[in-house]
Each structure stands twice: as C-alpha cells, then as structure tokens.
C-alpha cells in the first residue's frame, strides 16, 4: 500500500467512514483497510505509552440529567447522582473504558468501575448496562467536560470532609487531570444535600457534615436505599 493511500484512508476514517466504505472508494479490499487501521492505531497507542502520554480519547459520556444540571445550569429535584464514562482507544476496535458515579449534591465520587479492556460490542454493552439506571439517556461530552465534572465533584466533597471512592485511585490516571476553567455549582440550593444509599455509613456521613458545615446547614433524606 502506498503512503498516499494510507493517508487517504486516515482522512476518510476521520470522516467516520467504515473500512468497507473506505475500501470501495479507494478500490481496495476491506480486509486491507481494516488491517492498516488496526496497525496504525496500535502504533499510535504504543508511541503515546512510550512517551508517558494517555491513550487517545475515543468517547466521553454523561447522563442527560447530570449534563443539564452542571453544564446547562438547570435545576433538578429528582436526583443528585450522575454517571460519567471515559473511554480511550487502545487500537482499532479496542478500547479501555471506566465509569465514575458522582453524587454531586454531597459525597463526590461515590463509586467507580476501574478501566477495563473491551472490543466494540463489549463497549456498547458496557455503556448500555452503565446507563440502565438512568433510563439509558446519555449524551457525548468532551474529555475536558468529563474531567471537570469528576474533579469538581471531588473538590466539592473534600470541602465537606469526604474522599472519593477507594477505586478512584486506580482510575484517576485514565481520567486525566482537569485543566478546564468550566465553572460548576455543586450541592443543592446552595448547600449540601445527603441522600442515604443502601451501603452508606449514614451516621458517619451525618457527623462529618455536622463537623464540616454545621448542623442546620445541610439537608438529608433517609430511607432511599
């Protein structure tokens, strides 16, 4: 395959054409196009790893309600939970995906599914399962927005005395540090609001809030678990 053909393949791929569509346009076999794309993606990922760089971002998702509240400055009385999924490309049809469950009213990063390897079909199943509790309503966002949502929630929770879920430590490198200047407002109606979960140490959380912001300066709701 000539260098000119390789570059044209990459150009067409950037336009979201499938290997079969690219092959028809260039008079090549679909298998040749797929093989080249896989090799190029693997070489790119390897070069990034050797430089200590993160894998390229494939897709970032967030549930629609979380996006409206924090990115659209709308209000929500239904839930203080949101889910961010960050997916990076490990090569052609190979991904590494992780999810971050955010309590943006109080606790910050409440749960994490650490980075996992998957192919295209496995990734689609991962996304559908992840957002099933959000009625599978989600939208794509930039990695900068995803980072701002997660790190912003962590920073807010720390002011209240809460650390992120223990699995965040092995997932923060995958997320990447936030460099965004996006202004986000956490909490509910200007103050923390704790909603009890099924696995929470409720007494410890309430005592932490009393110590950090003072009794009467936060809201809470029990029995939701």
C-alpha positions in Angstrom: 0.0 0.0 0.0 1.4 3.4 -1.0 1.8 6.2 1.6 -0.7 8.3 -0.3 -3.3 5.6 0.0 -2.5 5.2 3.7 -3.0 9.0 4.3 -6.3 8.9 2.3 -7.5 6.0 4.4 -6.8 8.0 7.6 -8.5 11.1 6.1 -11.6 9.1 5.2 -11.6 7.4 8.6 -11.6 10.9 10.3 -14.8 11.5 8.3 -16.4 8.5 10.1 -16.4 6.2 7.1 -16.3 2.4 7.8 -13.5 0.2 6.4 -15.9 -1.2 3.8 -16.8 2.3 2.6 -13.2 3.4 2.5 -12.3 0.2 0.6 -15.0 0.9 -2.1 -13.8 4.5 -2.5 -10.2 3.6 -2.9 -10.6 0.3 -4.8 -9.0 -1.7 -2.0 -10.1 -4.8 -0.1 -11.9 -4.2 3.2 -9.5 -6.5 4.9 -6.6 -4.4 3.8 -8.1 -1.3 5.1 -9.0 -2.9 8.5 -5.5 -4.3 8.9 -3.9 -0.9 8.2 -6.2 0.9 10.6 -5.6 -1.6 13.3 -1.8 -1.4 12.8 -1.9 2.4 12.7 -4.0 2.6 15.9 -1.7 0.2 17.8 1.4 2.1 16.7 -0.2 5.4 17.8 -1.1 3.9 21.2 2.3 2.4 21.6 4.1 5.7 20.8 1.9 7.5 23.3 2.6 4.9 26.0 6.4 5.2 25.4 6.1 9.0 25.9 4.1 8.5 29.1 1.1 10.0 27.4 -2.5 8.9 27.9 -4.2 6.9 25.2 -6.3 9.0 22.8 -9.8 9.6 23.9 -12.4 7.6 22.0 -15.6 8.9 23.7 -16.8 10.6 26.9 -20.4 10.2 28.0 -22.7 11.6 30.8 -26.3 11.1 31.7 -28.6 13.7 30.3 -29.7 15.0 33.7 -26.2 15.5 35.0 -25.3 17.4 31.9 -28.3 19.7 32.2 -27.7 20.5 35.9 -24.0 21.1 35.9 -23.2 22.0 32.3 -26.5 23.7 31.4 -27.1 25.3 34.8 -30.6 23.9 35.1 -32.1 22.6 38.4 -33.1 19.1 39.3 -35.2 17.9 42.2 -35.2 14.3 41.2 -31.6 13.1 41.9 -28.2 14.1 42.9 -26.5 11.3 41.1 -24.7 11.4 37.7 -22.6 9.0 35.7 -19.5 9.9 33.6 -17.9 7.3 31.3 -14.5 7.9 29.8 -13.3 5.7 27.0 -9.8 5.7 25.4 -8.7 3.9 22.3 -6.1 1.1 22.5 -6.1 0.3 18.9 -8.6 -0.4 16.1 -11.8 -1.8 17.7 -10.0 -2.0 21.1 -11.0 0.3 24.0 -10.3 0.9 27.7 -13.4 2.2 29.5 -14.1 3.4 33.1 -17.1 4.9 34.8 -17.5 7.3 37.6 -20.7 7.5 39.7 -21.0 11.1 41.0 -23.0 12.3 44.0 -22.9 16.0 43.0 -25.1 17.1 45.9 -22.7 15.8 48.6 -20.4 12.8 48.5 -18.5 13.4 45.2 -17.2 10.2 43.6 -19.5 7.6 45.1 -18.5 4.5 43.0 -16.1 3.7 40.2 -15.7 0.9 37.7 -11.9 0.9 37.1 -10.6 0.8 33.5 -11.4 -2.3 31.6 -10.4 -3.6 28.2 -13.1 -4.3 25.7 -13.9 -4.6 22.0 -16.6 -2.6 20.2 -19.5 -4.9 21.1 -18.3 -5.3 24.7 -18.0 -1.5 24.9 -21.6 -1.0 23.7 -22.9 -3.4 26.2 -20.9 -1.7 29.0 -22.4 1.7 28.1 -26.0 0.3 28.0 -25.6 -1.5 31.3 -23.9 1.5 32.9 -26.8 3.9 32.0 -29.6 1.4 32.6 -30.4 3.1 35.9 -30.6 6.5 34.1 -33.2 5.1 31.6 -30.2 4.8 29.1 -30.4 8.5 28.4 -26.9 9.9 27.9 -25.0 12.3 25.7 -21.5 12.7 24.4 -19.3 15.4 26.0 -15.7 16.5 25.7 -12.9 15.0 27.8 -12.4 18.4 29.4 -16.0 18.5 30.5 -15.8 14.9 31.8 -12.7 15.8 33.8 -14.3 19.0 35.2 -17.4 17.1 36.3 -15.4 14.4 38.2 -12.6 16.5 39.6 -15.1 19.3 40.5 -17.3 16.8 42.5 -14.2 15.6 44.3 -13.1 19.1 45.2 -16.6 19.9 46.5 -16.9 16.7 48.5 -13.5 17.3 50.1 -14.6 20.7 51.5 -17.3 18.7 53.3 -14.9 16.1 54.6 -15.4 13.3 52.1 -12.8 11.4 50.0 -13.5 9.8 46.6 -14.3 6.0 46.4 -11.3 3.8 47.1 -11.2 2.6 43.5 -10.7 6.1 42.2 -7.0 5.9 42.9 -6.6 3.3 40.1 -8.9 5.2 37.8 -7.7 8.8 38.1 -4.8 8.3 35.6 -7.3 7.0 33.0 -9.4 10.2 33.6 -6.5 12.6 33.4 -6.1 15.8 35.3 -8.5 18.6 34.8 -7.3 21.8 33.1 -10.7 23.2 32.4 -12.0 26.6 33.6 -15.6 25.4 33.4 -17.5 26.9 36.4 -19.7 24.3 38.1 -22.0 24.6 41.0 -22.3 21.5 43.3 -24.7 20.9 46.1 -28.5 21.5 46.1 -29.9 25.0 46.5 -26.6 26.3 47.7 -25.8 23.7 50.4 -25.0 20.0 50.7 -27.9 17.5 50.4 -27.2 14.0 51.6 -29.5 11.2 50.3 -28.9 7.9 52.1 -27.7 5.0 50.0 -28.0 1.2 50.7 -24.4 0.8 51.5 -23.7 4.1 53.3 -22.4 4.5 56.8 -25.2 7.1 57.4 -24.2 8.1 61.0 -20.6 8.7 60.0 -21.7 10.9 57.0 -24.1 12.9 59.1 -21.5 13.5 61.7 -19.0 14.6 59.1 -21.4 17.1 57.7 -22.2 18.4 61.2 -18.4 18.9 61.7 -17.7 20.5 58.3 -20.7 22.8 57.7 -22.6 22.7 61.0 -26.0 21.3 61.9 -28.8 23.0 60.0 -26.6 23.9 57.1 -27.2 20.8 55.1 -30.3 18.8 54.0 -30.7 15.0 54.2 -33.1 12.3 53.2 -33.2 8.8 54.7 -34.6 5.6 53.5 -33.9 6.0 49.8 -31.7 2.8 49.7 
